[in-house]
Amino acid sequence: MDAEQTVTTTGGSIRGVASSRSDSGAVTAYRGIPYAAAPFGPHRFAAPAPAPAWTDVRECVDFGPPAPQGAQMIGAAAWSPDTPLDCLVLNVWTAAREGDRAPVLVWIHGGAYIVGAASEPTYDGTRLAESGLVVVSVNYRLGFEGFGHVPGRPDNRGLLDQAAALRWVRDNIAAFGGDPGNVTVAGESAGAGSVLCLMASPAAKGLFRRVIAHSVPADHLSVETARRVSERVAEAAGVPLDADALAELPPQRLLEATDAVLAAPPRGPGVKVKPFTCYAPVVGGPELPEPPLEAVAKGGAAGIDVLLGHNADEYRLFTELGQSVEIDGDAALEATAAQVGLPPDALARYRRVRPDAEPRDLYSAIMGDALFAQYTVVLAEAHAAAGGRAHFFRLGFRSPAMGGSLGACHALDLPFAFGNLDTDFGRFLLDGPPEPGHRRLSDRMVAAWRDFAASGDPGWPAVTREATAVKVWDTVDELHATDESPLRDLWAEAAFSPR
């Protein structure tokens, strides 16, 4: 496309601008395109409504506002009570022309379902667009606004927002040179969890062909747990759990109430306490009738190709940067293992695998496996067993930052996969400017995303019923014919069920 380009969408004409990150100058970025109405006022706690149309050419050169959010954790976007509330916007990067049929990648950001935004510099789609993709990134409702249980209103409003964005892509992406019949939905962390939920959701059926999911969280709520959490939030906000009463509150009040609940999370029989967030997709309603793992295992998504993977040291991002962790001997580690659903001998089995590990490192290993790593592997294997095509990877490259203490931590993969090593986050993780070996690793990961989105083949063998082939990304990559983690049997005994 030209450096600046006008495109006609179903809502009206828009004009983009040349991406400043494009080496070739061929990538046009369209930012802040509304795909649904502002989810406030008459649309508060409702399914997304159509965005109002416009008549003049809309200048789409700046990102739209993020969804309301606090600063509870790493990755929070800047939001204040003065931020505009028309947050259901998306962004497009493309070097294709109308009439082309380029594969499309739609990015769903992470952030524990409570923070984040598509405007994060790490998610800039320029490099992926230069590789041959049309890239779309999406904002969606977070926290109570997106996932709180409100009587008489749909649960999983954040997922419904994502499905609405995918319908926008179906109806409009051809004007940007994209192929609406070849859409890949991708995400990391809560974004990966969202993507797997979309695979199981009737609201998104038929809207995409492939999935890329990095570090999928094993975190879903039953309707009953979601109701209990919302009761606590409403109590902290000083109102009954009633749609009209809650709709009278400004978003800031619900954010403050969420902080109060996070400071004293609800406990009870069968409730597994997860750090950082009290929200997650709610299982049991029309938006998400059953847990994604169950839907995948039944073959309900067998026609969707998947690329799944995780990082080797997932939880170190949180222990080193976001969570104060004091492990007082084996009793604390055994309690952690029990809390995440492992059998009584779990700690002993971790010690046999990591005989020289300090208690803090064992805690990080258990939590990383519980929240992300093992669930991701199980999903890939379940999809393959049900007749689907699944490819699996693990990031083994360790960050040199903070004396190497981060390891292959959560989110380390993102600057590499997007080709954005020169962002502030990328330079922090690399402890300085990227070296040639870092750039080569990034180029290989970008190519794998591109090739998978185009054809369903990232460049290594798929998982089968007999073997879980795993691509290990590092400065020198490895390909293992099957994943031979000595802890797989242990996690086979754990149940990844909604809390």
N, C-alpha and C positions, 0 to 999 in steps of 0.2 A: 504493500500500500504506500501511498505518498506519505510524507512526513506528517501532514495534517489531512484528515479525511472526514468527510461527512457521510454518515450511515443512517438509513431510515429503519427504525425499529417499530414495533407495534404500538409503542407509546408516543412516538414522534421522532423527528430527526435529531441526531446528536453529532457533535464534532469532537474528535480526539486530538491528541498532540503527539509528536514524535517522542519516543521514550529516550530520556537522556542517558540511559544505561546501554543503549544499543550501539555496538561498535560499527555496524553497517549503516545505521540510520534508517533501516527498513521497517522497524517495529513501531507501530502506532499504539498508544495506550489510551483507552477510554475509561475514565474513572468516575465513580459515583453515579452509576446508572440505576435509577429506581426500578426494582422488579416487583415491588408490592407497596401498598400504602403504608404510611407511618403507623406502627402498631400501638397507637395510643388514642385517647379520646374514645370515639365510638368503636375502635378496633382493639381496645385493650383486652388482652387475654383471649382473643378470638383467632380463628384461623386467618392466615394472611389474605388480605383483600387486594384487588387489582390496584396498581398505581394509577393516579390521575394522569391522563394524557396531556400533552403540551402542544402548542402550535408553532412557536418560534424554534429555531435551531438551538438545542441545549448544549452549552459548553461543558463537556465532560473532561475537564483537565485536572480537577482536584478530587481527592478521595472524599467520599461521603462520611458522615459522622459514624463513630462506632456505636454499638449497642450499649445501653447503660450497664456499667460495671464498676466495681470497687477496685482497690489495689491490693487484693488479698494475696496475690502470688505473682511469680515471674510470668511475664508475658502480658500483663494488664496494659490496655490502651489508655491513653489520657482521656478521661471523661469527667465532667463536672455537671452540676445541676443546670448550668447554662448551655450545655451542649444540645444542639437541635436533636429532635427525636425521630427524624425521618431516616432511620438507620438501616432499613432493608434495601440495601444497595449492593451492586456488584461491579466488577471491573473486568475489562477485556484487554488482552495484549495480543496483537496479531501482526504478522508480516505477510499474511495471505491476502488475496483479493477476492471480491465477490465473484462467485462462479467457481472458485477453487473448492476442493473437498478435503481440507486439512483435518486430521484428527483433533479432537477437542479434549482438553483436560480441565475439569472443574475442581477447584481447590476449596476444601472446607477446613478452616483453621481450627487449631486446638486451643486449650486453655481451661481444662477441667470443667467445661460447660458453664463457667462463670466469668472468664475474662478472654481477651483476644480480639483481633480485628483483621480483616483482609488487607488493611493498609500497612501492616508490619513490613518494613523494608526487606526482611528475609524472604517474603512471599512475592516479591516483584517477579513478574512472569516474563521479563524480557529475554533472558537466556533460553528459556524453554520455547518461546515464540521463535527465536532465531534458529532453533533446532528443527522447526517445522510444525509445531503445535499451535493451535489457537487456545490461549489460556484464559480462564475465567476464575476469579476469586470472589467469595461471597461473605457478606455479613449476615448474621442471623441472631435472633433473640437469645439472650443468655440468662443464667441465674433463675430467679423466680419468674421473671417475665417470660422466659422461654421454656422452663421445665418444672415450675412449681405447679402443684395440684390445686386447681381452682374449681370448686363445685359448679357444674353446669357449663364448663368451658373445656375445650379439648386439652388433653395432656400433650406433651411433646410438641409444643408450638414451635420450638426451635427446629425440629425435624420437618415440620410442615413448611416453615420458611425455606429450608433447603430444597424441599420438593418443588415449591413455587419457583425458586431460582432455576431449577432444572427444566421446568416447563417454559420459562423465559428463554433458556438456551435452545430448547427444541424449536421454539417459534421464531427465534431471531438470529441464531448463530450463523446461518448461511450468508447473511448480509456481511459478515466479517470474514468470510472465506472458510468457515468451518463446516464440517459434515455433521448434521444433526443425528445421523444414523450411526455415528462412531464416536460416542461420548464416553470418556473415562472419568469417574468421580474419584478424587484422591483426598486423603487427609492424614493427619498425624495426631496421636494422642486422642483427645476428645473429638477431633475431626475424624480420626480413623474409626472411633466408636460410632460416630454419626453415620459414616459411610456404611458400616456393617448393618446398622439399623435400617438405613435406606434400602439395603438389599432385602430386608425382611418386611418392609413396610408396603402395604397396598397403595399408599399415597404416591410412591415413587416408581411403581411398576412400569416397566417399559421405557423409562426415561434415560437409561444408560446401559452400556454394553460391557464395561469393564470397571474394575475397582483396583486402586492402589491404596494400601492402608499400612502405615508405619506405626508401630508401637500401639497396638489396639488395646484399650483398657477393658478389663473384665469388670465393668461397673454398670449395673442396671438396677432400677428400683421396682419393687412390686407396687401395685396401686395402693395397697395398705400402707407401706412404708412412706410413699410419696405423700399420702394424706397426713400421716403423723408429722413428717417434716414440715409440711405447710401449716399445720396447726401451730407448731412451735414458732414459725416465722410470723404468722398472723398475731399470735400472742405477744411476741416481742415488738410488733408494730402497733399494738394497742387496738386491734380491730378483730371482729369475728372472722372465721374462715368463710367469707361470703364474697361473691364476685363483685357486687356493687360496692361493698365497703372497701374492698381491696383496690378497686378501680379509682376510688377517691384519693388514694395515697399517691404522692409523687414517687417516681422511681427511686430517688435517694432514700426515702424512708424504708423501702423494701431492701435496699442494699444494706442499710444499717441493721435492719432486723436479721438479715442473713448473717452478718458479722457476729451478731449476738448468738445465733444458733451454732455457728462454726466454733465459737469459743466454748460451747457446752453441747456437743453433738448428742442427738437422741440415741439411747441405748435400749436394748430389750431383747427378748428371745429371738434368735434368728437374724438379728440386725448386725451386720458386719460394718464396723466403723472405718471409713476411708478418709485419708487425710485431705485437707485443702477444700473439699467441696461437700455440700449436702445435697447436690442435685445431680441427676443423671437421667438418661432416657427411661421412661416408665413403661413397663411391660404389662400387658393385659387388656389394653384398650384397642379401639379400632385403628389407631395410628401404628401400633406395634403389638400385634396380637400375641406373639411369643418371642422368647429371647433369640437374638440372632444366631447363636450357636445351634440351638435346636432347629431353627428354620434351615440353616445351612446343612446340618446333618441329615435332615429329611429330604434333601435335594431340591428344596424350594427355590434355590438360586443357582442351580447347576448350569444354567445357560449363561452365567456371567463369569468371565475370566477374572481371576484375582492375582494380585502381586502383594504378598504380605511379608512383613519382616519386623525386626526389632534391633535394638542396640545391645551390646554385650553387658553394659553396666548402667542400665536404665535409671536406677533410683539415686545414683550419685549426684545428679543435678539437684535433687531436693536435699539430701543430707549435707552437701557442701555449700549450697547457696540459699536454700529456702526453709530449712527445718532444723530446729535445735534438737539434736539427738544425743541422749545420754543413755547408754546401755549398761545397766548395772548387773553384769554377770549373766549366767545361763538362764536364770529364771525369767528375765526380761525377754530374752531371745525365744524361749519356749512359749511365752505368752504371745509374742508376735506371731510365731508359727501357728499357734492354735487359733488366733484371731483371723488369720487368712484361710483357715480351713484345712491345715495340714495335719497329718496323724501325729501321735505322740513321739515317734522316733525321728521326726523330721530334722531336728537340730543335729542329732548324731550323724545322720546321713549327709547333711551339708558339711559337717566337720570332716568327714572322710574324703569328700571331694576337695575341700579347701582347708587342709590341715594346719596351715600357717596363718590363716586369716584372723585378724583382730575382730572382737565382737561387733564393732561398728561396721566392718566390711561384711560380716555375716548378715547383719540386719539389712544392709543395703541390698545384698544378693537375694535374700528372701522376699523383701518388698518389691524389688524390681521384677522378679519372677512372678509374684502374685498379681501385680497390677498390670503387667504388660507382656513380658516375654513368653511365659508358658501358654497363656491364652492365645497369643498370636499363632504359635506353632499348632496348637490344637485346632484352631479355626482352619488353617491351611490343610491339615490332614483330614479334617471332617469334610471339607469341600471336595477334596480329591476322592475320598471314599464314597461320596454321594454322586460321583460322576462328573464333577466340575473340573475345570482346569485351574490349577493353583501353582504359583511359583513362590519360593521362599528365600529370604535373605537374612543375613545378620551383619550389622556394622561392627567390625572388630577394631577399626582405627581408634586410637586413644587420643584424647585432647591433651596437648602439652601444657595447657593453662593451669594455673594454681599448683605448680609443681607436679602436675600429672594426676592430681587427686580426683579430677572429674572423670577420668577414664573415658570409655565409650558411653557417655551419659545420654539421658533423654534429650531429644531435640538436636543432638550433635549432627544428625543426618541432614537436617533441613538446609543449611547453607550449601551443602554439597549437592543435594538433589535439585535445588533451584539454580545452582551455578552462581550463588551470591556470596562468595567467600569474602568479598571486600566490604560487606556491611559491618557496622559496629559489632553486631553479635558474632559474625563470622570471625572477625579479627580477635575478639575476646576469646573465643573457643580455640583459636589457633595460636594464641599468645603473640600476635603480631601479624604482619602481612602474610598472605598465603605463599607457600613455596611451590616450586614447579611440581613436586610430587602431589601436593594437595590439589592443584589445579587438574592434574591428570586424573586423579580419583574422582573429582567433581565431574569432569567431562564424561567419564564412564557411567556415572550414575545418571546424568542428564540423558545420555544416549539410551540407557536402559528404560527410563520412563518414556522417552519418545517412541522407542521400538515397541514397547508393550502397548502403549496407547494406540499405535498404528495397527498392530497385528496380533496382539496377545502374546507375543514371545519377547521376553526381555533379554534373551541371549544365553540362557542356561536351562537345563532340563526341568520339567514340571515334576511336582510331587506325585507319587503313585501310591497305590494301596500297599506296596511292598517297601518303598523307600522314600525318605524325605530329603531329596537333594537340597543342599543349601549353598548359596553363594555368600561368601564371607568377604565383605568389602574392606579393603585396607590399602595402604600404599602399594602393597603387592597383594592382589586378590587371590583367594583360594576357592576352589569348588570341591565340596565334599559330596560323595555319592549318596550319603545319607547322614542325617543328623544323629550323632551318637552321644548326646548329653547324658551323663550318668544319673541325672536327677529326673529324667523323663518319667520313669516308673513311679517315682514319688508323686509327681504332679498328676499322674493318671488317676490317683486315688482321691484327688481333690475335686470338689464340685464347683463349677463356675456358674452359680445360679444367682438370680436377682436377690438383693438384700431387702 
